[in-house]
Amino acid sequence: MVNVGILNTEFFIARKIIKSDKGNNRLSKPIVIISLASIIIGVSIMIISVSVVTGFQERVRDKVIGFGSHIQVTNFYDNSSMESSPVLIHQDFYPSIEETEPKVKQIQIFAYKPAILQASRDSVAFELSGKDTITSRRDILGVLFKGVDKDYDWSFLNNKLVEGRLINFDTLNREVLISRYISNIMGYEVGDQIDSYFIMDNGPKKRKFEICGIYDSGFEDFDRQFIFTQIHHIQKLNNWGVQTYLSLRKDTCINNMFVLKAITTGGSGYYKYKWNGDNIYSEKDYILVAGKFDEKIEVISSDFDREVYGLKTDENSIPDTARAHVVVNTPCECTPEILQDHPINFQSAEHIETPFGEVLITNGNGTHDKYTGGFEIFLHNWEDLDQMDEIIDLNIPVTLGTEKITERHTNIFSWLDLLDMNVIIIISLILLVSLINMVTSLLVMILEKTNLIGILKALGAPNSSIRKIFLINSMFLLSRGLLWGNILGVGLILIQYYSGIMTLDPQVYYLDAVPVNLDIMHIILINVLTVVVCMVVLILPSMLITKIQPIKAIRFD
């Protein structure tokens, strides 16, 4: 009870000192004003610095994740090239991981394929957005096609769409979504046909695509390379899986029988076949058709490794199946004269006319759609990245591996981490300046109130109580500085948040405006840190009170 009374007395005296100081032209007044101004400016700068840095980190991080997800699951033996290696889509964790792991937001398939674009228009001078120099349009440009499926999360790019629309997945089509950077530098517009050349083992392969939309993420490092399309095209171009066709040879007879040949594409290029329910694969790629009775023929084919070809029975790819139904009208023998007088269409048509009747062919649909380049996994919270990476890695086959976004783009995230050091340096310098001003203000107040200190000591007040009076006085000053500092800092943040008045060069900073992140916890921590550090440091100069002698202090003028 006595302690409460003493504490109330200390607050009462401190409040009287503050009220008596108002309007007086005292020595301490300019010092106090300077200290108050330093606290206001310092707190506002600390709040703005933390807000801008964390906002910048979050915005850049979200853009990188938007192009590549938090975690990618790919072939464990995948090389470092931009082209994806095939992975079976059918996995125990896909797509069930969205339900089994509450921290996982979404999982989706993807695949990459590098290509070269060729401009379809004449090169002209133009001005790139964000630049003051005139640049010539390019005739060719290296890009990276990213194949996605209907499960792709378009929320990131949907907000960055500037022209056209997103890709339609209701039907197979050749639509692509390109960036405004590529559109500008190649002279493309929505609706244009673009020529793309893909490097294959047997030489470049040309494909035409149609631009359905243009996006602008403001992240030029990604905008200059990424083109989005249906994953179907990447699966076909990468020769994943195999596809089987059947065709009658137009120029070959064997023992008076027609030759029905199997043609397989994709995979490793080394194929084996199972005819009409055989249990063992063989290298035989044809079957003889007599042309004297109705006959149903089925062939299953797959690819095998070159190194063990002929020794291995396990296929590399999921096998594909083709079927033929021979319908006999007029049985005849196969002779060179018959082939010469009645040539057979060699192309892989579904309906082939022959001298003895019809052959109805159902070619294989191919198994390329059973493969993907990998899986992209999005999380609800960035803080769960390391934990979920370990959990996912333990729950996928040993042939697959995980890669965090921080590992895939180490340069960007290392740079973002360095910004934390900038914040620490800024806060430390501002606290140092504020502390110097606060200590100076406290010493001046002690000097000015020496008479009061002497009187209080003469009345029996302990040193600790007198020190508390001046610390409470400093706390009043600090609280006013914090109040106006918070108002100023938060106010400037809100102005930037809603107006974006402070702009940036996106080619340098990846963003077109200064980002801000208004986090209440950050503001609370800054205020608590300022109060704790200031009050702890002010304890030392307040010890000066213990050195003051009452008799000398009362006479002090």
C-alpha positions, 0 to 999 in steps of 0.5 A, a space after each residue: 500500500 505504501 509503495 502504491 502511494 509513493 508511486 502515485 507521488 512520483 507520477 504527481 510530481 512528474 506531471 507537475 514538472 511537465 505542466 510547469 514547463 509549458 510556456 516557459 522559455 527555459 534552457 531545456 525547452 529547445 533540447 526537449 523539442 529537439 529530442 521530441 522531433 528526433 523521436 517522432 522522425 526516428 519512429 516514423 522512419 523505422 516504421 516506414 523502413 520496415 514496411 517498405 523492406 518487408 513489402 518489397 520482399 513480399 511483393 518480389 517473393 510473390 512474383 517469383 512464386 507466381 511463376 514457379 510455386 513454393 516447391 517443385 517435385 521433379 525427376 530426381 535425376 533431372 539435369 540443370 537444363 531448362 527442358 523438363 524430364 518426364 515424370 509419371 502423372 499418376 502418383 500417390 500424392 497427386 492430387 490427394 496431398 491437397 487434402 492430406 496436408 492442410 498447409 498445402 494450398 494447391 498442386 498442379 502439373 507443368 512442363 518446360 520446353 525452350 524455343 526460338 520465336 521468329 518475328 512475322 513483321 518487319 523490324 521497326 524502331 519503337 520505344 520500350 515501356 519504361 525506357 527512354 531509348 529507342 530500340 529495334 524490334 528483334 527478328 528472333 528471341 529465345 523463350 521458355 514455353 511453360 505447359 500447364 493444364 486445367 488445374 493451373 492456378 491463374 490467380 497470379 497472372 489473372 491480375 497481371 492480364 493487360 490484353 485478351 484473355 487466359 488460355 481456354 482448356 475446354 478443347 485442345 488448341 494452340 493458344 498461348 499467353 505471352 508477356 507485354 515485353 515479348 509482345 513489344 520486342 517482337 511486335 506481336 498483338 492479341 490474335 497474331 499467329 507466332 512461329 516457334 522453333 523447338 530444337 529436337 534430336 532430328 533438327 528444329 521443329 516448327 509450330 504455330 501458336 495463336 496469342 490469346 492474351 498478354 500479361 505484364 507482371 513487372 518482373 522483367 527477368 521472367 517476362 522476357 522468357 515465359 510463354 504459357 500454353 497447354 501442356 499437351 504441346 510440351 508432352 508431344 514435343 518432348 516425345 514423352 511416352 509412345 504412339 503407335 500407328 498401323 499401315 499397310 505397305 504399298 510395295 511389299 508382299 511376303 508369301 502372297 500376303 499383305 504386310 501390316 506394319 506398326 510404326 511407333 514414335 516418341 520415347 527413346 527410339 528403340 521399340 518392341 512389339 506384342 502382336 495379338 496378345 503375345 506375352 513377350 515383346 519382340 523386335 518384329 514390327 509387322 504382321 502378314 495379312 492373308 486377305 482371305 478371311 475377317 481378321 482382328 489384329 492388335 499390337 502393343 508397343 513401347 520403347 526400351 533403353 539403347 544400352 540394354 536393348 535386347 536384354 531388358 523386358 521392362 518397357 521405359 514408357 507406358 505402352 500404346 495400343 493400335 488395332 486393325 480390323 480386316 474386312 474381306 470382300 474379294 479374297 485375292 493373292 498379293 502379287 506385284 501386279 496387284 500392288 501395281 494395279 491397285 496401289 494401297 495408301 501408305 498413310 496412316 488412315 483409318 480406312 484403307 481400300 485394298 484389292 481384297 477389301 477394307 482395313 479399318 485401323 484404330 491408331 493408338 492415342 499415344 501415352 504422352 499425356 501420362 507424363 509431366 515435367 513435374 509438380 508445382 506445390 503452393 502453400 498457404 503460408 511462406 513460413 511453412 516452406 522448410 517444414 513442408 519441403 521435408 514432409 513432402 520429400 519423405 512422402 514421394 518416391 525415391 526417383 523424385 526430388 523436391 526443390 524449394 523456390 529459395 533453392 531454384 532462385 538463390 540469387 534473388 532470395 539471397 538479395 532479399 535476405 540482405 535487405 534485412 541487414 539494411 533494416 537492422 542498420 537503419 533501426 540501430 542508427 535511428 535508435 542511437 540518435 534518439 538515445 543521444 537526444 533522450 540522454 541529453 534531454 534527461 541530463 539537461 532536465 536534471 541540471 535544471 531541476 537541481 534545486 528540486 532534487 535538493 529539496 526532495 532529498 532534504 525531505 527524505 525522498 530516496 534516490 530511487 524515487 527521485 530517479 523515477 520522477 525523471 524517468 517518468 518525465 522522460 517516458 512522457 516525452 517518449 510517449 508523445 514522440 511515439 504517438 506522433 511518430 506512429 501517426 506520421 509513419 502510418 499516414 505516409 504508408 497509407 498514402 503510398 498504399 492507396 496512391 502509389 505516388 512513389 514509383 520505381 524502375 521495374 527493370 531495376 527493382 522488379 516493381 513499378 511502385 514502392 511497396 508497403 506492408 502495413 503489419 500491426 505486429 511490426 509496428 508494435 515491436 518497433 514501439 516496444 523496442 524503442 521504449 525498452 531500449 530508451 528506458 534501459 539506457 536512461 537508467 545510467 544517466 539518471 544515476 547522476 541524481 545519487 551524486 547530488 548533495 542536498 545542501 549544495 543542490 538547494 543553493 544551486 542557481 
